[in-house]
Amino acid sequence: MKNITKEFDNLKKVFAERLSVHAGDGTVSALVSLLENYQDDVVKVLKETEFRISELKDENELLRSISGASETAVRAKLIEHGEEVRFLRKQTLDAQKSIDALKKEKDELKVKVEEKKNELSDSYKQREKDKNIFQKQLEAFQANMDKMKLEIKSKEEEMEKAEATAKLKYLDFEKEIRENVNREMVALINKLRDYCGVSSSTSQFCLERWGSIKGKLAKEKKDTGFSLFEGNKEKPLAEITSDLELLNQYSREAVNTLDIFLELSSIVKAKIDKMSWQVFWDKLKRKYFDVLVKHKIKINWPDQKKYPDFASDEKMLLEIAENIIQNSIEALPENGEITISGEFSRERAALRFSDNGLGIKAEDRHKMFLPFFTTKPGHKGMNLYKASKSMTVLGGSIKFESKKPGSIFILDIPGYAINK
């Protein structure tokens, strides 16, 4: 019985060691459980056999003890024990058959286990083969993906270059168109100015001549109340004089206005150079110190310990900032406030001018960057127009946002590369 138990233990150990690599823990546990059930049946039969052998030994001892009994009693006892022996022999043979059947089942189970092992081994090999094929396919797919990424990157770079080239061509074309339009407009304005100048000088000459004639007649005490005829109507010379004065006045105003147009139409080129934002703010503070004290207005300036390097036309940026600040001052009540903030980098600067003034009506916002537009009596309305035009020259933009109360102007300023 010990040998059978040892053999079963060895078989279970083989299952645990060899099948665990190829089969799951559930399959190994099921096979081991089946072997343990067979083992329990074999052990039970062997124990019953040993018990019967022990009884036979006891009966032999009993026979020895009754050897002094009568022949009939002994014979009866022997017959009785013979039957028991035959029964035990039958039980032993049946047990042996059960053991042989269990051994056969064990051998069959070994064969099945071996077949299962081979099947699992073949399945494992097939999976490894499929894995290698899939790995190769995955590597080929990855290589194609990398190739496509490189091609896409190359196309994107080509598109960026083409876009940059097209943008430069468009800017050059736009610049050329602007210059042509500007030249034609300047030529037209010059003609208008010449005509207005002739009207102004002629009317001025007539007024001076009439004044001289009138003075001489007055000295000679002669009548100066002359009349002229326009068509069939008589018109006093004094009325004609007032018409000449109006003509002279309007002509001179027209000449001055056209001179402003010519000044604004002149093509200004930005002078790009390295600049310091700290110096920039200091210059504005000095310029507006007395003005702010006089009007009792407060300006909150940007205050950073360190600003990044920046390159632009500092003079033009100062003029833009001055125009916006001046526009806000004119709209602010006493004790008004202007707040200037910004975001700064080498490539770009965004300046934000916010005030708590009267603001701009919704119906006037589309006209606010036009020349001569103003809602303030006695003002020319050129500040925001000049700021907008200068921002275009710098390649940036100026935007307006409304708030309650007040206005916000945002400058988007590009930074330029400087060759050292």
C-alpha positions as CSV (number, residue, x, y, z in Angstrom):
1,M,0.0,0.0,0.0
2,K,2.9,2.3,0.7
3,N,4.3,1.7,-2.8
4,I,1.0,2.6,-4.4
5,T,0.7,5.8,-2.3
6,K,4.2,6.7,-3.3
7,E,3.5,6.0,-7.0
8,F,0.4,8.2,-6.9
9,D,2.4,11.0,-5.2
10,N,5.0,10.8,-7.9
11,L,2.3,10.9,-10.6
12,K,0.8,14.0,-9.0
13,K,4.2,15.6,-8.8
14,V,4.8,14.9,-12.5
15,F,1.4,16.6,-13.3
16,A,2.2,19.6,-11.2
17,E,5.7,20.0,-12.7
18,R,5.1,19.2,-16.4
19,L,1.5,20.2,-17.1
20,S,1.6,23.6,-15.3
21,V,3.8,24.9,-18.1
22,H,1.3,24.0,-20.9
23,A,-2.0,23.8,-19.2
24,G,-3.8,26.2,-16.8
25,D,-4.0,25.7,-13.1
26,G,-7.6,24.6,-13.4
27,T,-6.8,21.7,-15.7
28,V,-3.9,20.5,-13.4
29,S,-6.1,20.8,-10.3
30,A,-8.8,18.7,-12.0
31,L,-6.4,15.9,-13.0
32,V,-4.8,15.8,-9.5
33,S,-8.2,15.6,-7.9
34,L,-9.1,12.7,-10.2
35,L,-5.9,10.8,-9.2
36,E,-6.6,11.5,-5.5
37,N,-10.1,9.9,-5.9
38,Y,-8.5,6.8,-7.6
39,Q,-5.9,6.7,-4.8
40,D,-8.6,6.8,-2.1
41,D,-10.5,3.8,-3.7
42,V,-7.3,1.7,-4.0
43,V,-6.3,2.4,-0.4
44,K,-9.8,1.5,0.8
45,V,-9.7,-1.9,-0.9
46,L,-6.2,-2.7,0.4
47,K,-7.2,-1.8,3.9
48,E,-10.2,-4.1,3.7
49,T,-7.9,-6.9,2.4
50,E,-5.5,-6.4,5.3
51,F,-8.4,-6.5,7.7
52,R,-9.6,-9.9,6.3
53,I,-6.1,-11.3,6.5
54,S,-5.9,-10.3,10.1
55,E,-9.3,-12.0,10.8
56,L,-7.9,-15.2,9.1
57,K,-5.0,-15.1,11.5
58,D,-7.4,-14.8,14.4
59,E,-9.3,-17.8,13.1
60,N,-6.2,-19.9,12.9
61,E,-5.4,-19.1,16.4
62,L,-9.0,-20.1,17.2
63,L,-8.5,-23.4,15.5
64,R,-5.4,-24.0,17.5
65,S,-7.4,-23.3,20.6
66,I,-10.2,-25.8,19.8
67,S,-8.0,-28.6,18.7
68,G,-9.1,-30.5,21.8
69,A,-12.8,-30.3,20.7
70,S,-14.7,-33.2,19.2
71,E,-14.2,-34.2,15.5
72,T,-17.7,-33.2,14.6
73,A,-17.3,-29.8,16.1
74,V,-13.9,-29.3,14.6
75,R,-15.2,-30.3,11.1
76,A,-18.2,-27.9,11.5
77,K,-15.8,-25.1,12.5
78,L,-13.5,-25.9,9.6
79,I,-16.4,-25.9,7.1
80,E,-17.5,-22.6,8.5
81,H,-14.1,-21.0,8.3
82,G,-13.6,-22.6,4.8
83,E,-16.6,-20.7,3.6
84,E,-15.3,-17.5,5.1
85,V,-11.9,-18.2,3.5
86,R,-13.6,-18.7,0.1
87,F,-15.5,-15.5,0.7
88,L,-12.3,-13.6,1.6
89,R,-10.5,-15.1,-1.4
90,K,-13.3,-13.9,-3.6
91,Q,-13.1,-10.5,-2.0
92,T,-9.3,-10.5,-2.5
93,L,-9.7,-11.5,-6.1
94,D,-12.3,-8.8,-6.6
95,A,-10.0,-6.3,-4.9
96,Q,-7.2,-7.5,-7.2
97,K,-9.4,-7.0,-10.2
98,S,-10.3,-3.5,-8.9
99,I,-6.6,-2.7,-8.4
100,D,-5.8,-4.0,-11.9
101,A,-8.7,-1.9,-13.3
102,L,-7.3,1.1,-11.4
103,K,-3.8,0.4,-12.8
104,K,-5.3,0.2,-16.3
105,E,-7.2,3.4,-15.7
106,K,-4.0,4.9,-14.4
107,D,-2.1,3.8,-17.5
108,E,-4.9,5.1,-19.7
109,L,-4.8,8.4,-17.7
110,K,-1.1,8.6,-18.3
111,V,-1.6,8.1,-22.0
112,K,-4.3,10.8,-22.0
113,V,-2.1,13.1,-19.9
114,E,0.7,12.5,-22.4
115,E,-1.6,13.2,-25.3
116,K,-2.9,16.3,-23.6
117,K,0.7,17.4,-22.9
118,N,1.6,16.9,-26.6
119,E,-1.6,18.7,-27.6
120,L,-0.8,21.6,-25.3
121,S,2.8,21.6,-26.6
122,D,1.6,21.7,-30.2
123,S,-0.8,24.5,-29.3
124,Y,2.0,26.4,-27.5
125,K,4.3,26.0,-30.5
126,Q,1.5,27.1,-32.9
127,R,0.8,30.2,-30.6
128,E,4.5,31.0,-30.6
129,K,4.6,30.7,-34.4
130,D,1.5,32.9,-34.7
131,K,3.1,35.3,-32.3
132,N,6.2,35.5,-34.4
133,I,4.2,36.1,-37.5
134,F,2.1,38.8,-35.8
135,Q,5.3,40.4,-34.4
136,K,6.7,40.6,-37.9
137,Q,3.5,42.0,-39.3
138,L,3.4,44.5,-36.4
139,E,7.0,45.5,-37.1
140,A,6.3,45.9,-40.8
141,F,3.2,48.0,-39.9
142,Q,5.2,50.1,-37.5
143,A,7.9,50.6,-40.2
144,N,5.2,51.8,-42.6
145,M,3.7,54.1,-40.0
146,D,7.2,55.6,-39.4
147,K,7.7,56.0,-43.1
148,M,4.3,57.7,-43.4
149,K,5.1,60.0,-40.5
150,L,8.3,61.1,-42.2
151,E,6.4,61.6,-45.5
152,I,3.7,63.6,-43.7
153,K,6.3,65.7,-41.8
154,S,8.1,66.3,-45.1
155,K,4.8,67.4,-46.8
156,E,4.0,69.6,-43.8
157,E,7.4,71.3,-44.1
158,E,6.9,71.8,-47.8
159,M,3.4,73.2,-47.1
160,E,4.8,75.5,-44.4
161,K,7.5,76.7,-46.8
162,A,5.0,77.2,-49.6
163,E,2.6,79.0,-47.2
164,A,5.5,81.2,-46.0
165,T,6.5,81.9,-49.6
166,A,2.9,82.7,-50.6
167,K,2.5,84.9,-47.6
168,L,5.6,86.9,-48.5
169,K,4.4,87.2,-52.1
170,Y,1.0,88.3,-50.9
171,L,2.6,90.9,-48.6
172,D,4.8,92.1,-51.4
173,F,1.8,92.3,-53.7
174,E,-0.3,94.0,-51.0
175,K,2.6,96.4,-50.3
176,E,2.9,97.2,-54.1
177,I,-0.9,97.7,-54.4
178,R,-0.9,100.0,-51.3
179,E,2.0,102.0,-52.7
180,N,0.3,102.4,-56.1
181,V,-3.0,103.4,-54.5
182,N,-1.1,105.7,-52.2
183,R,0.7,107.3,-55.1
184,E,-2.5,107.9,-57.0
185,M,-4.2,109.3,-53.9
186,V,-1.3,111.6,-53.2
187,A,-1.3,112.8,-56.8
188,L,-5.1,113.5,-56.6
189,I,-4.7,115.3,-53.2
190,N,-1.9,117.4,-54.6
191,K,-4.1,118.5,-57.5
192,L,-6.9,119.4,-55.1
193,R,-4.4,121.2,-52.9
194,D,-3.2,123.2,-55.9
195,Y,-6.7,124.2,-56.8
196,C,-7.5,125.2,-53.3
197,G,-4.2,127.1,-53.1
198,V,-5.1,129.0,-56.2
199,S,-8.5,129.9,-54.8
200,S,-7.0,130.9,-51.5
201,S,-4.2,133.0,-53.1
202,T,-6.6,134.6,-55.6
203,S,-9.2,135.5,-53.1
204,Q,-6.5,136.8,-50.8
205,F,-5.2,138.9,-53.6
206,C,-8.6,140.3,-54.4
207,L,-9.3,141.2,-50.8
208,E,-5.9,142.9,-50.5
209,R,-6.5,144.9,-53.7
210,W,-10.0,145.9,-52.7
211,G,-8.7,146.9,-49.3
212,S,-6.0,149.0,-50.9
213,I,-8.5,150.6,-53.3
214,K,-11.0,151.2,-50.5
215,G,-8.3,152.8,-48.4
216,K,-7.4,155.2,-51.1
217,L,-11.0,156.2,-51.8
218,A,-11.5,156.7,-48.1
219,K,-8.5,159.1,-47.9
220,E,-9.9,161.0,-50.9
221,K,-13.3,160.9,-49.2
222,K,-14.9,159.3,-52.2
223,D,-17.9,156.9,-52.3
224,T,-16.9,153.3,-51.6
225,G,-20.4,151.8,-51.9
226,F,-19.9,150.3,-55.3
227,S,-22.2,147.7,-56.8
228,L,-21.6,145.0,-59.4
229,F,-24.0,143.3,-61.6
230,E,-24.4,139.5,-61.6
231,G,-26.7,138.8,-64.6
232,N,-29.6,141.2,-64.2
233,K,-29.2,141.7,-60.5
234,E,-27.1,144.3,-58.8
235,K,-25.0,143.2,-55.9
236,P,-23.2,145.5,-53.4
237,L,-19.4,145.1,-53.4
238,A,-19.5,144.7,-49.6
239,E,-21.4,141.4,-50.0
240,I,-18.9,140.2,-52.6
241,T,-16.2,141.0,-50.2
242,S,-17.7,138.8,-47.5
243,D,-18.0,136.0,-50.1
244,L,-14.3,136.4,-50.9
245,E,-13.4,136.3,-47.2
246,L,-15.4,133.0,-46.8
247,L,-13.8,131.6,-50.0
248,N,-10.4,132.5,-48.7
249,Q,-11.1,131.0,-45.3
250,Y,-12.5,127.7,-46.6
251,S,-9.7,127.5,-49.2
252,R,-7.0,127.9,-46.5
253,E,-8.8,125.3,-44.3
254,A,-9.0,122.9,-47.3
255,V,-5.2,123.4,-47.9
256,N,-4.4,122.7,-44.3
257,T,-6.7,119.6,-44.3
258,L,-5.1,118.3,-47.5
259,D,-1.6,118.9,-46.1
260,I,-2.6,116.7,-43.2
261,F,-3.8,114.1,-45.7
262,L,-0.5,114.3,-47.6
263,E,1.4,113.9,-44.3
264,L,-0.7,110.8,-43.4
265,S,-0.4,109.3,-46.8
266,S,3.4,109.5,-46.8
267,I,4.9,106.0,-46.8
268,V,6.7,105.5,-43.4
269,K,9.1,102.6,-43.0
270,A,9.7,101.1,-39.6
271,K,13.3,101.3,-38.2
272,I,13.7,98.0,-36.4
273,D,16.2,97.9,-33.6
274,K,16.6,96.4,-30.1
275,M,14.7,98.2,-27.4
276,S,14.1,98.1,-23.7
277,W,10.6,97.9,-22.3
278,Q,11.7,99.4,-19.0
279,V,13.2,102.4,-20.8
280,F,10.0,102.6,-22.9
281,W,7.7,102.9,-19.8
282,D,10.1,105.4,-18.2
283,K,9.9,107.7,-21.2
284,L,6.1,107.6,-21.2
285,K,6.0,108.3,-17.4
286,R,8.2,111.3,-17.8
287,K,6.1,112.6,-20.7
288,Y,2.7,112.3,-18.9
289,F,3.7,113.2,-15.3
290,D,2.6,116.8,-15.4
291,V,-0.4,116.0,-17.6
292,L,-1.7,113.4,-15.1
293,V,-1.2,115.8,-12.2
294,K,-3.0,118.6,-14.0
295,H,-6.0,116.4,-14.9
296,K,-5.9,114.4,-11.7
297,I,-5.7,111.1,-13.6
298,K,-3.9,108.0,-12.4
299,I,-2.0,105.5,-14.7
300,N,-1.1,102.0,-13.5
301,W,2.0,101.1,-15.4
302,P,3.4,97.6,-16.1
303,D,5.9,96.7,-13.4
304,Q,8.0,93.7,-14.2
305,K,11.4,93.1,-12.7
306,K,12.7,91.7,-16.0
307,Y,11.4,92.0,-19.6
308,P,12.6,89.7,-22.4
309,D,14.6,91.1,-25.3
310,F,12.5,92.7,-28.0
311,A,13.2,94.4,-31.3
312,S,10.8,96.9,-33.0
313,D,10.6,100.6,-33.8
314,E,10.6,102.1,-30.4
315,K,9.8,105.7,-31.6
316,M,6.8,104.5,-33.5
317,L,5.6,102.4,-30.6
318,L,5.9,105.4,-28.3
319,E,3.8,107.5,-30.7
320,I,1.1,104.8,-30.8
321,A,1.0,104.5,-27.0
322,E,0.9,108.3,-26.7
323,N,-2.1,108.5,-29.1
324,I,-4.0,105.9,-27.2
325,I,-3.2,107.4,-23.8
326,Q,-4.1,110.9,-25.0
327,N,-7.4,109.6,-26.4
328,S,-8.2,108.1,-23.0
329,I,-7.2,111.3,-21.1
330,E,-9.6,113.3,-23.3
331,A,-12.5,110.8,-22.4
332,L,-11.7,110.5,-18.6
333,P,-13.4,112.5,-15.9
334,E,-11.5,114.0,-13.0
335,N,-9.9,111.2,-10.8
336,G,-10.1,108.8,-13.8
337,E,-7.8,105.8,-14.1
338,I,-5.9,104.1,-16.9
339,T,-4.4,100.6,-16.4
340,I,-1.7,99.3,-18.8
341,S,-0.8,95.6,-18.7
342,G,1.1,93.3,-21.1
343,E,2.4,89.9,-22.0
344,F,5.9,89.9,-23.3
345,S,8.1,87.5,-25.2
346,R,10.8,87.7,-27.9
347,E,8.4,86.9,-30.7
348,R,5.4,89.0,-29.6
349,A,4.1,91.6,-27.2
350,A,0.5,92.2,-26.3
351,L,-0.3,95.6,-24.6
352,R,-3.6,96.3,-23.0
353,F,-4.8,99.9,-22.3
354,S,-7.9,100.0,-20.2
355,D,-9.7,103.1,-18.9
356,N,-12.9,103.9,-17.0
357,G,-13.9,106.8,-19.2
358,L,-17.1,107.6,-21.1
359,G,-16.4,104.8,-23.7
360,I,-17.5,104.8,-27.3
361,K,-21.1,104.4,-28.5
362,A,-21.9,101.2,-30.4
363,E,-23.0,103.1,-33.5
364,D,-19.6,105.0,-33.6
365,R,-17.2,102.0,-33.1
366,H,-16.9,101.1,-36.8
367,K,-15.7,104.7,-37.4
368,M,-13.3,105.1,-34.5
369,F,-10.1,104.4,-36.6
370,L,-11.1,106.6,-39.5
371,P,-9.3,110.0,-39.9
372,F,-11.0,113.1,-38.6
373,F,-13.7,111.1,-36.7
374,T,-14.2,112.5,-33.2
375,T,-17.0,112.9,-30.7
376,K,-15.1,115.7,-28.8
377,P,-15.6,119.3,-30.0
378,G,-12.4,121.1,-31.0
379,H,-10.5,117.9,-31.7
380,K,-9.1,116.7,-35.0
381,G,-9.9,113.0,-34.5
382,M,-6.5,111.8,-35.7
383,N,-5.0,110.0,-32.7
384,L,-6.6,106.5,-33.2
385,Y,-6.2,106.8,-37.0
386,K,-2.4,107.4,-36.6
387,A,-2.1,104.6,-34.1
388,S,-3.9,102.2,-36.4
389,K,-1.8,103.1,-39.4
390,S,1.5,102.8,-37.4
391,M,0.4,99.3,-36.2
392,T,-0.1,98.3,-39.8
393,V,3.4,99.5,-40.7
394,L,4.8,97.4,-37.8
395,G,2.9,94.3,-39.0
396,G,0.7,94.2,-35.9
397,S,-2.9,95.1,-35.1
398,I,-5.0,97.2,-32.8
399,K,-8.3,96.1,-31.4
400,F,-11.1,97.7,-29.4
401,E,-13.2,96.2,-26.7
402,S,-16.0,98.0,-24.8
403,K,-16.5,97.7,-21.0
404,K,-18.7,99.4,-18.4
405,P,-17.5,102.0,-17.8
406,G,-14.7,102.7,-20.3
407,S,-12.8,101.3,-23.2
408,I,-10.0,98.8,-23.8
409,F,-7.4,99.0,-26.6
410,I,-5.3,95.9,-27.3
411,L,-2.0,96.1,-29.3
412,D,-0.6,92.9,-30.9
413,I,3.0,93.7,-31.7
414,P,5.4,91.3,-33.5
415,G,9.0,91.0,-32.4
416,Y,11.6,91.1,-35.1
417,A,14.9,89.1,-35.4
418,I,18.0,91.2,-35.3
419,N,21.2,89.9,-37.0
420,K,24.0,90.3,-34.5
